[in-house]
Amino acid sequence: MSNQLVVTNEGLQRLNEEYEHLKNVRRQEITEAIRLALSFGDLSENSEYSEAKEEQAKVESRIQELEEMLKNVRVIDDSEVHTDSVNIGAKVRVADLTHGGTETEYNLVGSTEADPMAAKISDQSPIGKAIIGARVGDKVTVNTPGGEVVLEILEISK
């Protein structure tokens, strides 16, 4: 992963918490599960051992992924969030002109922080890509899985 990962302070905190949990808690849990499975004897027919080793591989892979992310992270500071155009860290209120002007507010975040249920959309999502750089009053067209949608930028805030 050679690209810089842009996150908010909250996103960095979550990445660090996940990393610490995997390194300090999950590794120990899996080591104990492997130790227990080994006590059952014959490894050729030991599903507990196989499952624990699989889980160990997944956790170690995620730890490596997080280490790489954390090496290439850039935290967006509040002072970098401007309200003249849409950028990562901004709150954006839009009107969906395709569907009767329904208003929605999004928080634009880096890809690792996206949580659509909490209205946190990634700068890499279809809507995020379309609105980044837009200004209040701009109308942008978004190609979504449900079809083309026209959004008007109503407000940009921190």
Backbone as a chain_set.jsonl record, in Angstrom:
{"seq": "MSNQLVVTNEGLQRLNEEYEHLKNVRRQEITEAIRLALSFGDLSENSEYSEAKEEQAKVESRIQELEEMLKNVRVIDDSEVHTDSVNIGAKVRVADLTHGGTETEYNLVGSTEADPMAAKISDQSPIGKAIIGARVGDKVTVNTPGGEVVLEILEISK", "coords": {"N": [[0.853, -1.165, 0.0], [1.154, 1.801, -1.104], [0.045, 4.274, -1.329], [-0.934, 7.347, 0.201], [-2.881, 7.413, 3.114], [-5.691, 9.095, 3.996], [-7.103, 10.35, 6.888], [-9.412, 11.246, 9.528], [-8.943, 12.59, 12.873], [-10.476, 10.977, 14.548], [-10.729, 8.701, 12.956], [-8.058, 7.824, 12.859], [-7.69, 7.192, 15.522], [-9.481, 5.019, 15.772], [-8.258, 3.159, 14.014], [-5.818, 2.747, 15.374], [-6.804, 1.67, 17.787], [-7.973, -0.732, 16.876], [-5.687, -2.013, 15.885], [-4.085, -2.264, 18.232], [-5.804, -3.886, 19.766], [-5.915, -6.254, 18.207], [-3.208, -7.025, 18.24], [-2.615, -7.261, 21.017], [-4.735, -8.567, 22.314], [-6.366, -10.348, 20.652], [-4.313, -11.947, 19.462], [-3.313, -13.305, 21.719], [-5.602, -14.704, 22.524], [-5.95, -16.422, 20.344], [-3.553, -17.847, 20.388], [-3.937, -19.253, 22.74], [-6.177, -20.773, 21.989], [-5.032, -22.384, 20.018], [-3.148, -23.756, 21.545], [-4.884, -25.195, 23.218], [-6.243, -26.726, 21.295], [-4.143, -28.293, 20.343], [-3.778, -29.955, 22.477], [-5.713, -31.829, 22.124], [-4.774, -33.82, 20.565], [-4.231, -35.859, 17.691], [-3.524, -34.075, 14.881], [-4.337, -34.251, 12.248], [-7.038, -34.704, 12.093], [-8.2, -32.668, 13.462], [-10.329, -30.296, 13.867], [-10.625, -27.996, 15.414], [-8.014, -27.092, 15.735], [-7.326, -26.508, 13.062], [-9.187, -24.457, 12.51], [-8.369, -22.521, 14.377], [-5.787, -21.958, 13.453], [-6.405, -20.909, 10.951], [-7.818, -18.594, 11.73], [-5.743, -17.317, 13.036], [-4.058, -16.735, 10.865], [-5.688, -14.894, 9.487], [-5.864, -12.809, 11.366], [-3.161, -12.073, 11.647], [-2.662, -11.199, 9.064], [-4.372, -8.985, 8.934], [-3.2, -7.392, 10.909], [-0.744, -6.814, 9.699], [-1.712, -5.364, 7.505], [-2.877, -3.158, 8.811], [-0.574, -2.072, 10.018], [0.801, -1.213, 7.749], [-1.031, 0.674, 6.781], [-0.978, 2.533, 8.9], [1.617, 3.437, 8.707], [1.488, 4.997, 6.454], [-0.3, 7.027, 6.923], [-2.142, 10.075, 6.936], [-3.254, 12.601, 8.867], [-6.137, 14.518, 8.793], [-6.374, 17.689, 9.823], [-8.458, 19.863, 11.741], [-8.002, 22.496, 10.968], [-7.404, 22.223, 8.339], [-9.731, 21.704, 7.082], [-11.818, 23.214, 4.984], [-14.511, 25.451, 4.236], [-15.164, 26.43, 1.8], [-15.144, 24.739, -0.348], [-16.041, 21.309, -1.005], [-14.396, 18.899, 0.919], [-12.339, 16.298, 2.403], [-13.335, 15.591, 5.682], [-15.229, 17.514, 5.912], [-18.647, 18.526, 6.542], [-21.461, 18.05, 4.597], [-24.355, 19.361, 3.226], [-26.815, 18.311, 1.098], [-29.151, 18.534, -1.663], [-31.262, 16.273, -3.153], [-31.979, 16.475, -6.277], [-33.066, 14.848, -8.175], [-34.88, 13.286, -6.906], [-37.05, 14.833, -5.858], [-35.898, 16.86, -4.283], [-35.079, 16.081, -1.766], [-33.363, 16.484, 1.252], [-30.109, 15.738, 2.501], [-27.526, 15.135, 4.863], [-24.076, 14.696, 4.773], [-21.033, 13.386, 6.086], [-17.889, 13.755, 4.906], [-15.404, 11.432, 4.605], [-12.24, 9.631, 4.894], [-11.515, 6.55, 3.124], [-11.26, 4.366, 4.941], [-12.844, 5.037, 7.057], [-15.48, 5.105, 6.374], [-18.968, 4.9, 6.908], [-21.885, 4.305, 6.031], [-24.382, 4.094, 7.345], [-24.158, 5.881, 9.389], [-24.067, 8.212, 8.058], [-21.539, 8.787, 7.101], [-19.581, 9.161, 4.464], [-17.324, 7.846, 2.086], [-14.541, 9.386, 0.464], [-14.019, 8.01, -1.774], [-16.323, 6.823, -2.607], [-19.177, 6.682, -4.887], [-20.817, 9.042, -4.541], [-19.139, 10.591, -2.914], [-16.861, 10.94, -4.598], [-18.062, 12.463, -6.578], [-18.885, 14.84, -5.295], [-16.636, 15.962, -4.117], [-14.605, 18.782, -3.988], [-16.613, 20.374, -4.992], [-18.679, 23.346, -4.769], [-20.834, 25.451, -2.722], [-24.029, 25.675, -4.095], [-23.327, 24.463, -6.456], [-24.213, 21.964, -8.841], [-24.115, 18.506, -9.067], [-23.647, 15.498, -10.898], [-24.279, 12.173, -10.153], [-23.337, 8.878, -10.643], [-24.983, 6.266, -9.523], [-25.555, 2.977, -8.068], [-28.302, 2.739, -8.25], [-28.967, 4.286, -10.384], [-28.64, 7.407, -12.258], [-28.146, 10.382, -10.418], [-28.896, 13.719, -9.5], [-27.336, 16.063, -7.52], [-27.537, 18.936, -5.448], [-25.313, 21.144, -3.938], [-25.858, 22.389, -0.845], [-24.873, 23.357, 1.596], [-21.748, 23.679, 3.261], [-19.86, 22.652, 5.943], [-17.83, 22.502, 8.968]], "CA": [[0.0, 0.0, 0.0], [2.073, 2.926, -1.188], [-0.705, 5.522, -1.338], [-1.18, 7.958, 1.487], [-4.228, 7.208, 3.622], [-6.149, 10.311, 4.659], [-8.1, 10.053, 7.914], [-9.653, 12.244, 10.561], [-8.398, 12.159, 14.166], [-11.319, 9.872, 14.998], [-10.363, 7.537, 12.145], [-6.751, 7.363, 13.319], [-7.903, 6.56, 16.83], [-10.097, 3.707, 15.549], [-7.233, 2.27, 13.446], [-4.896, 2.4, 16.452], [-7.5, 0.785, 18.726], [-8.08, -2.051, 16.256], [-4.334, -2.561, 15.833], [-3.699, -2.668, 19.593], [-6.654, -5.014, 20.165], [-5.473, -7.46, 17.5], [-1.865, -7.399, 18.71], [-2.512, -7.562, 22.439], [-5.823, -9.401, 22.826], [-6.7, -11.462, 19.745], [-3.161, -12.853, 19.336], [-3.278, -14.148, 22.926], [-6.76, -15.606, 22.47], [-5.698, -17.443, 19.319], [-2.479, -18.702, 20.898], [-4.566, -20.15, 23.72], [-7.026, -21.714, 21.242], [-4.122, -23.342, 19.365], [-2.611, -24.594, 22.621], [-5.96, -26.099, 23.63], [-6.49, -27.664, 20.189], [-3.009, -29.229, 20.31], [-3.95, -30.938, 23.555], [-6.69, -32.836, 21.684], [-4.061, -34.911, 19.899], [-4.09, -36.018, 16.237], [-3.807, -32.835, 14.153], [-4.916, -34.503, 10.925], [-8.505, -34.69, 12.191], [-8.48, -31.732, 14.536], [-10.929, -29.107, 13.256], [-10.362, -26.837, 16.28], [-6.672, -26.62, 15.407], [-7.399, -25.898, 11.727], [-9.919, -23.19, 12.622], [-7.53, -21.573, 15.109], [-4.693, -21.552, 12.566], [-7.024, -20.024, 9.945], [-8.085, -17.324, 12.394], [-4.432, -16.718, 13.274], [-3.607, -16.182, 9.586], [-6.506, -13.706, 9.207], [-5.485, -11.748, 12.297], [-1.809, -11.612, 11.297], [-2.792, -10.462, 7.81], [-4.983, -7.69, 9.248], [-2.192, -6.628, 11.64], [0.189, -6.293, 8.689], [-2.436, -4.351, 6.732], [-2.99, -1.969, 9.656], [0.761, -1.49, 10.153], [1.085, -0.507, 6.493], [-1.901, 1.855, 6.763], [-0.509, 3.498, 9.895], [2.87, 4.016, 8.202], [1.177, 5.916, 5.354], [-1.474, 7.801, 7.292], [-2.064, 11.535, 7.086], [-4.434, 13.032, 9.608], [-6.713, 15.806, 8.409], [-6.56, 18.549, 10.975], [-9.6, 20.768, 11.576], [-7.587, 23.715, 10.269], [-7.317, 21.92, 6.911], [-11.094, 21.549, 6.558], [-12.326, 24.51, 4.554], [-15.926, 25.409, 3.888], [-15.394, 27.031, 0.479], [-15.446, 23.631, -1.254], [-16.159, 20.023, -0.321], [-13.155, 18.162, 1.098], [-12.402, 15.304, 3.485], [-13.502, 16.197, 6.994], [-16.345, 18.471, 5.87], [-20.051, 18.092, 6.548], [-22.056, 18.597, 3.382], [-25.799, 19.181, 3.1], [-27.157, 18.297, -0.323], [-30.54, 18.285, -2.055], [-31.356, 15.301, -4.241], [-32.9, 17.084, -7.243], [-33.688, 13.777, -8.947], [-35.953, 12.695, -6.096], [-37.895, 15.827, -5.198], [-35.206, 17.833, -3.434], [-34.829, 15.543, -0.427], [-32.072, 16.926, 1.777], [-29.314, 14.791, 3.277], [-26.23, 15.648, 5.283], [-23.014, 13.692, 4.787], [-19.68, 13.707, 6.538], [-16.964, 13.17, 3.934], [-14.271, 10.858, 5.34], [-11.377, 8.735, 4.14], [-12.14, 5.259, 2.824], [-11.285, 3.446, 6.076], [-13.788, 5.52, 8.053], [-16.832, 5.143, 5.819], [-20.048, 4.238, 7.637], [-23.081, 4.899, 5.428], [-25.497, 4.156, 8.294], [-23.923, 7.072, 10.212], [-23.93, 9.295, 7.073], [-20.121, 9.039, 6.816], [-19.309, 8.581, 3.151], [-15.93, 7.871, 1.665], [-14.171, 10.2, -0.688], [-13.906, 7.086, -2.898], [-17.66, 6.364, -2.981], [-19.696, 7.453, -6.031], [-21.241, 10.389, -4.133], [-17.942, 11.285, -2.453], [-16.066, 11.353, -5.756], [-18.781, 13.49, -7.337], [-19.033, 16.118, -4.599], [-15.366, 16.531, -3.651], [-14.212, 19.963, -4.76], [-17.782, 21.188, -5.357], [-18.951, 24.511, -3.92], [-22.25, 25.711, -2.459], [-24.747, 26.07, -5.304], [-22.985, 23.556, -7.567], [-25.019, 20.756, -9.059], [-23.252, 17.428, -9.537], [-24.333, 14.274, -11.313], [-23.659, 10.993, -9.534], [-23.772, 7.572, -11.151], [-25.126, 5.35, -8.389], [-26.106, 1.675, -8.478], [-29.727, 2.909, -8.54], [-29.137, 5.183, -11.521], [-28.035, 8.729, -12.198], [-28.783, 11.285, -9.459], [-28.342, 15.07, -9.503], [-27.321, 16.647, -6.187], [-27.12, 20.326, -5.338], [-24.6, 21.406, -2.687], [-26.575, 23.456, -0.141], [-24.092, 23.909, 2.69], [-20.505, 22.989, 3.613], [-19.436, 23.092, 7.26], [-16.837, 21.658, 9.64]], "C": [[0.899, 1.228, 0.0], [1.34, 4.264, -1.177], [-0.91, 6.027, 0.075], [-2.647, 7.757, 1.858], [-4.623, 8.445, 4.407], [-7.273, 9.948, 5.617], [-8.302, 11.263, 8.811], [-8.995, 11.743, 11.849], [-9.158, 10.955, 14.707], [-10.966, 8.584, 14.245], [-9.021, 6.961, 12.563], [-6.886, 6.644, 14.656], [-8.503, 5.163, 16.657], [-9.098, 2.704, 14.966], [-6.258, 1.809, 14.532], [-5.53, 1.447, 17.455], [-7.625, -0.627, 18.16], [-6.722, -2.744, 16.247], [-3.908, -3.079, 17.216], [-4.508, -3.869, 20.071], [-6.183, -6.318, 19.502], [-4.127, -7.948, 18.03], [-1.868, -7.916, 20.142], [-3.597, -8.479, 22.996], [-6.053, -10.617, 21.922], [-5.549, -12.45, 19.574], [-3.104, -13.812, 20.518], [-4.42, -15.162, 22.925], [-6.506, -16.747, 21.491], [-4.589, -18.386, 19.767], [-3.047, -19.711, 21.893], [-5.446, -21.19, 23.02], [-6.168, -22.777, 20.548], [-3.556, -24.296, 20.409], [-3.643, -25.633, 23.06], [-6.201, -27.16, 22.557], [-5.365, -28.696, 20.088], [-3.146, -30.308, 21.376], [-4.947, -32.038, 23.182], [-6.045, -33.978, 20.913], [-4.006, -34.768, 18.395], [-4.518, -34.769, 15.451], [-4.478, -33.062, 12.806], [-6.441, -34.472, 10.946], [-8.968, -33.698, 13.253], [-9.006, -30.424, 13.94], [-10.69, -27.854, 14.092], [-8.996, -26.231, 15.955], [-6.685, -25.905, 14.056], [-8.083, -24.539, 11.77], [-9.074, -22.126, 13.32], [-6.382, -21.076, 14.232], [-5.215, -20.623, 11.461], [-7.263, -18.634, 10.521], [-6.776, -16.582, 12.654], [-3.914, -16.052, 11.985], [-4.371, -14.903, 9.25], [-6.076, -12.53, 10.083], [-4.105, -11.194, 11.941], [-1.825, -10.795, 10.004], [-3.361, -9.063, 8.076], [-3.996, -6.801, 10.013], [-1.202, -6.013, 10.657], [-0.448, -5.172, 7.873], [-2.537, -3.046, 7.525], [-1.637, -1.288, 9.847], [1.119, -0.672, 8.914], [0.245, 0.763, 6.399], [-1.346, 2.933, 7.687], [0.808, 4.146, 9.49], [2.597, 5.112, 7.189], [0.003, 6.837, 5.654], [-1.152, 9.297, 7.338], [-3.374, 11.98, 7.72], [-4.859, 14.409, 9.123], [-7.002, 16.574, 9.691], [-7.76, 19.46, 10.699], [-9.235, 22.027, 10.8], [-7.485, 23.502, 8.762], [-8.694, 21.782, 6.258], [-11.649, 22.933, 6.27], [-13.784, 24.375, 4.136], [-16.216, 26.059, 2.539], [-15.648, 25.963, -0.58], [-15.424, 22.336, -0.461], [-14.794, 19.337, -0.282], [-13.307, 17.184, 2.257], [-12.437, 16.032, 4.822], [-14.683, 17.153, 7.058], [-17.686, 17.76, 6.01], [-20.687, 18.797, 5.355], [-23.549, 18.304, 3.382], [-26.135, 19.331, 1.627], [-28.66, 18.108, -0.502], [-30.499, 17.334, -3.241], [-32.417, 15.803, -5.223], [-33.622, 16.04, -8.084], [-34.906, 13.212, -8.224], [-36.668, 13.745, -5.246], [-37.197, 16.777, -4.239], [-34.95, 17.374, -2.015], [-33.431, 15.94, 0.036], [-31.429, 15.844, 2.637], [-28.016, 15.469, 3.669], [-25.244, 14.488, 5.357], [-21.779, 14.258, 5.459], [-18.761, 13.014, 5.556], [-15.698, 12.742, 4.675], [-13.407, 10.029, 4.4], [-12.015, 7.359, 4.035], [-12.205, 4.302, 4.01], [-12.315, 3.823, 7.124], [-15.249, 5.468, 7.602], [-17.803, 4.321, 6.66], [-21.356, 4.845, 7.139], [-24.27, 5.016, 6.391], [-25.369, 5.373, 9.223], [-23.704, 8.303, 9.333], [-22.478, 9.71, 6.873], [-19.807, 8.351, 5.496], [-17.854, 8.806, 2.774], [-15.729, 8.817, 0.491], [-14.03, 9.339, -1.942], [-15.258, 6.538, -3.353], [-18.156, 7.178, -4.175], [-20.107, 8.882, -5.649], [-20.02, 11.202, -3.698], [-17.095, 11.799, -3.599], [-16.73, 12.505, -6.496], [-18.796, 14.838, -6.628], [-17.706, 16.738, -4.158], [-14.943, 17.67, -4.583], [-15.377, 20.856, -5.156], [-17.985, 22.312, -4.34], [-20.456, 24.659, -3.709], [-22.894, 26.246, -3.736], [-24.444, 25.19, -6.497], [-23.966, 22.39, -7.626], [-24.082, 19.711, -9.652], [-24.1, 16.217, -9.887], [-23.553, 13.086, -10.783], [-24.224, 9.74, -10.189], [-23.778, 6.603, -9.984], [-25.639, 4.008, -8.902], [-27.594, 1.759, -8.842], [-29.999, 3.829, -9.71], [-28.497, 6.532, -11.276], [-28.848, 9.639, -11.279], [-28.092, 12.649, -9.567], [-28.482, 15.642, -8.096], [-26.91, 18.108, -6.273], [-26.482, 20.508, -3.968], [-25.279, 22.605, -2.026], [-25.718, 24.139, 0.921], [-22.849, 23.041, 2.92], [-20.072, 23.538, 4.964], [-18.395, 22.137, 7.837], [-17.501, 20.7, 10.585]], "O": [[1.359, 1.639, 1.065], [1.984, 5.302, -1.024], [-1.044, 5.25, 1.02], [-3.538, 7.912, 1.022], [-3.959, 8.803, 5.38], [-8.262, 9.326, 5.229], [-7.479, 12.177, 8.849], [-8.542, 10.6, 11.91], [-8.562, 10.028, 15.256], [-10.914, 7.507, 14.839], [-8.86, 5.742, 12.618], [-6.261, 5.608, 14.88], [-8.075, 4.222, 17.327], [-9.083, 1.539, 15.364], [-5.913, 0.629, 14.604], [-4.874, 0.518, 17.927], [-7.411, -1.606, 18.875], [-6.623, -3.929, 16.567], [-3.426, -4.205, 17.339], [-3.964, -4.77, 20.71], [-6.068, -7.351, 20.16], [-3.935, -9.145, 18.242], [-1.197, -8.902, 20.448], [-3.401, -9.102, 24.04], [-5.95, -11.761, 22.364], [-5.774, -13.66, 19.544], [-2.87, -15.007, 20.335], [-4.232, -16.326, 23.278], [-6.813, -17.903, 21.781], [-4.676, -19.594, 19.548], [-2.673, -20.884, 21.881], [-5.46, -22.356, 23.414], [-6.549, -23.946, 20.504], [-3.492, -25.505, 20.182], [-3.315, -26.804, 23.248], [-6.346, -28.343, 22.864], [-5.623, -29.859, 19.777], [-2.686, -31.435, 21.196], [-5.013, -33.067, 23.854], [-6.692, -34.988, 20.637], [-3.763, -33.678, 17.878], [-5.704, -34.449, 15.365], [-5.122, -32.156, 12.278], [-7.067, -34.234, 9.913], [-10.018, -33.885, 13.868], [-8.227, -29.552, 13.555], [-10.564, -26.761, 13.539], [-8.844, -25.01, 15.907], [-6.119, -24.82, 13.922], [-7.622, -23.584, 11.145], [-9.062, -20.966, 12.906], [-6.043, -19.893, 14.271], [-4.542, -19.665, 11.084], [-6.955, -17.625, 9.886], [-6.709, -15.361, 12.509], [-3.394, -14.937, 12.024], [-3.776, -13.933, 8.781], [-5.942, -11.402, 9.607], [-3.907, -9.979, 11.935], [-1.088, -9.818, 9.87], [-2.888, -8.078, 7.51], [-3.958, -5.591, 9.791], [-0.86, -4.836, 10.766], [0.192, -4.161, 7.584], [-2.312, -1.964, 6.984], [-1.558, -0.059, 9.839], [1.671, 0.423, 9.02], [0.745, 1.81, 5.986], [-1.254, 4.101, 7.308], [1.089, 5.278, 9.885], [3.379, 6.055, 7.068], [-0.62, 7.37, 4.735], [-0.059, 9.714, 7.721], [-4.456, 11.761, 7.174], [-4.055, 15.338, 9.051], [-7.789, 16.137, 10.53], [-8.039, 19.787, 9.545], [-10.058, 22.565, 10.06], [-7.48, 24.463, 7.992], [-8.806, 21.747, 5.032], [-11.914, 23.718, 7.179], [-14.226, 23.3, 3.729], [-17.378, 26.225, 2.168], [-16.29, 26.236, -1.595], [-14.854, 22.276, 0.629], [-14.122, 19.206, -1.305], [-14.286, 17.238, 3.002], [-11.67, 16.965, 5.061], [-15.093, 17.56, 8.145], [-17.845, 16.591, 5.659], [-20.475, 19.989, 5.136], [-23.967, 17.154, 3.518], [-25.794, 20.328, 0.99], [-29.348, 17.595, 0.38], [-29.783, 17.57, -4.215], [-33.611, 15.58, -5.021], [-34.681, 16.321, -8.646], [-35.843, 12.721, -8.853], [-36.862, 13.55, -4.046], [-37.866, 17.442, -3.449], [-34.637, 18.189, -1.148], [-32.448, 15.759, -0.682], [-32.099, 15.137, 3.39], [-27.469, 16.274, 2.915], [-25.539, 13.439, 5.929], [-21.518, 15.459, 5.404], [-18.847, 11.797, 5.389], [-15.012, 13.559, 5.289], [-13.788, 9.758, 3.261], [-12.947, 7.041, 4.774], [-13.129, 3.491, 4.08], [-12.631, 3.013, 7.995], [-16.15, 5.762, 8.388], [-17.502, 3.2, 7.068], [-21.879, 5.783, 7.741], [-25.076, 5.938, 6.265], [-26.366, 5.837, 9.778], [-23.211, 9.325, 9.811], [-22.207, 10.856, 6.515], [-19.771, 7.123, 5.414], [-17.251, 9.825, 3.107], [-16.611, 9.016, -0.344], [-13.932, 9.869, -3.049], [-15.334, 5.86, -4.378], [-17.619, 8.25, -4.453], [-19.775, 9.828, -6.362], [-19.883, 12.367, -4.071], [-16.658, 12.95, -3.588], [-16.055, 13.412, -6.983], [-18.726, 15.877, -7.285], [-17.661, 17.931, -3.854], [-14.931, 17.522, -5.805], [-15.163, 21.98, -5.61], [-17.521, 22.232, -3.202], [-21.254, 24.062, -4.433], [-22.365, 27.155, -4.376], [-25.215, 25.163, -7.457], [-24.466, 21.908, -6.61], [-23.352, 19.981, -10.607], [-25.126, 15.948, -9.262], [-22.335, 12.999, -10.939], [-25.439, 9.566, -10.277], [-22.727, 6.171, -9.512], [-26.104, 3.91, -10.038], [-28.09, 0.961, -9.636], [-31.158, 4.125, -10.002], [-27.893, 6.774, -10.23], [-30.077, 9.669, -11.347], [-26.872, 12.731, -9.706], [-29.58, 15.704, -7.542], [-26.046, 18.476, -7.069], [-27.037, 20.08, -2.956], [-25.278, 23.705, -2.578], [-25.818, 25.349, 1.125], [-22.903, 21.818, 2.786], [-19.929, 24.75, 5.123], [-18.116, 21.087, 7.257], [-16.823, 19.909, 11.24]]}, "num_chains": 1, "name": "protein.A"}
